[in-house]
Amino acid sequence: MLELAGIIILGILAQWFAWKFKIPAILPLILIGLLVGPIAAEFLSEDGTKWIEPIWNGEKGLFPGEGLYYFVSLAISVILFEGGLTLKRSEIRNVGPSITKLITLGSIVTFFGAALASYLIFGLSWEISFLFSALIIVTGPTVITPILRNIPLKKDVSTVLKWEGILIDPIGALVAVLVFEFISVGGDSGFTKTAFIEFGKIILFGTTFGFTFAHALAFAINKGLIPHYLLNVVSLSTVLLVYVESDVFAHESGLLAVVVMGMVLGNGKLQNIKELLYFKESLSVLLISILFILLAANINMDDLLLLYNWQTAALFAIVVFVIRPLAVFLSTHGSKLKTKEKIFISWVGPRGIVAAGIASLFGSKLIKQGVAGAEYITPLVFMIVLGTVLLNATTARFFAKLVGVFLTKSEGILIVGASKFSRLIGHYLEENGRSVVMIDSNQSNIDSAKELGIEAINTNIYSDTLTDNIELNDVGYLMAMTANSDINKYTIDRFGKVFGEHGSFRLVTPDEMNDDNNNPKEGLFSHKDDYIRLTEVTRAYPAIHEIEVNSKDHYLTLIEMANKDKNIIPLFIKTKEGELEIISSFNKEIDSIKEGYHLVYLGKHFDVEKVQNKEVSTRETSM
């Protein structure tokens, strides 16, 4: 009981430590596992026993007999199912040629390159070599995101790294599962006709069970056959059922079945998909926390000593400094990415949780089957995982500055609230060369924004996921434009320092609008423009215009006329160079107005003749 409670406590503590210091959770989890396992047995225990002893075969330990084997299998099935849920066909089509090539051509280069390297350096069989190379294909968002979270990068670079990790996770896992199953059915007889038949059965039953149960579960959820409070646990039990039943009909087909099931559900019209993802994410955090401490603790010092040679360093160097750059440069050939950006992407390729977890599972299985060289799988993959995570976590920021991809100034704009007038403003900013991201909890607003070509995220402003989004690293301006004044104020208070490096603005409230003495510094646009007014003007005149400004007096005349016309709302000042300056309600005047600047405004066109007459009248009065 003490050991089991200790694993959970240490695991969650490691997760908190990783969050606090913005490092991948897999690093402290594995280090804790090694400490309480082989290191404790070798250096800390008087009798040479591990502090935590997860025994695969035997009558002692947390999991006597094959208990740990079964726990790892089921835990990996849940983790892979969650990975399958995140794999969207639309994302593969839309993320661009570079990412598509990275998860296809790049994976092929890694698969064959790492297999050849391990075969030549360690003298492993081709079967084990290809299993090793399949396992290290994956990177994974759980290790990429913490590394890049505090590195301001050009959006193209962070997007490539983020989506490569998301999309390649289940793909790499699927390749590893297929290679392992091919080895398993081959046995001592090699890849005979029987082996190919067994392999075909695994593919058939794995895909059939995954596809069928995915549609059955989706039907039950969409038809309301499952009560809301049982939704998550029924989904979990279905995943475990699919894994076990598929494995019964075709041994080792369970992992393939759950990946397929997740992919089908993730790409279908499933109600409550977000809730299901949140539950699986929380469950995966707990399972990962327990799993990797157990797996690392299960490694023996003899396994680590297998790596205590020059071959290990040579294999690591080839994987990191030869194969990864080769895969990246071949995949991004002809793209818009600059050479320095390709070099940085080549440098950042940490392997993650799926690689380490499946390696431990497959390694133990193949050792039991007596496959030659299987004892190298787990330690070699753990070496790649720990080495790449340590390398990237400690050097990524410095390397970004070294190669020149570190952004010294964040110019992106985050707009909270994707109503019609927000979309108009965001579209104008995009057309004028500004990077814009809109967030809203209304999916209809998000879809409308995406139709205009604006990057939009369906999320809740109270969620912690915003600060974890590495694609927002280039944001330096924050504009809160929702219908709820409390949300707008909360946005500025919570995220102003994170995303408002150059300015945080919000719409004024009706009370502030009617009180000339209450003019907030962060007030957006003029002091008379709240959400209702912007909505009404957009409904009547859904367009943004520009009018050239001849002088400061001309600008003041335009502002005065706009203030008297309820259908004109000034938004920005546009310089000769195309730079945009937000008009704040706090700033009554802008001293830097010069000839050739433009006033950008929402609503109906200015009456040019009235503007000219107003200027003449003003000059005559002053004389």
Secondary structure, DSSP 8 states (H G I E B T S, - for coil): -HHHHHHHHHHHHHHHHHHHHT--THHHHHHHHHIIIIIIIIII-TTS--SS---SSSS-SSSTTTHHHHHHHHHHHHHHHHHHHT--HHHHHHS-HHHHHHHHHHHHHHHHHHHHHHHHHH---HHHHHHHHHHTS---HHHHHHHHTTS-B-HHHHHHHHHHHHHHHHHHHHHHHHHHHHHHHHGGG-S-HHHHHHHHHHHHHHHHHHHHHHHHHHHHHHTT-S-GGGHHHHHHHHHHHHHHHHHHHSTT-HHHHHHHHHHHHHHS--TTHHHHHHHHHHHHHHHHHHHHHHHHHH--HHHHHTT-SHHHHHHHHHIIIIIHHHHHHHHTTTSS--HHHHHHHHH-----HHHHHHHHHHHHHHHHHT-TTGGGHHHHHHHHHHHHHHHHHHHHHHHHHHHT-B-SS--EEEEE---HHHHHHHHHHHHTT--EEEEES-HHHHHHHHHTT-EEEE--TTSTHHHH-GGGTTEEEEEE--S-HHHHHHHHHHHHHHH-SSEEEE---HHHHT-TT---TTBBS-TT--HHHHHHHHHH---EEEEEE-SHHHHHHHHHHHHH-TTEEEEEEE-TTS-EEE-BTT-S--TT--TTEEEEEEES---HHHHHHHHHHHHHHH-
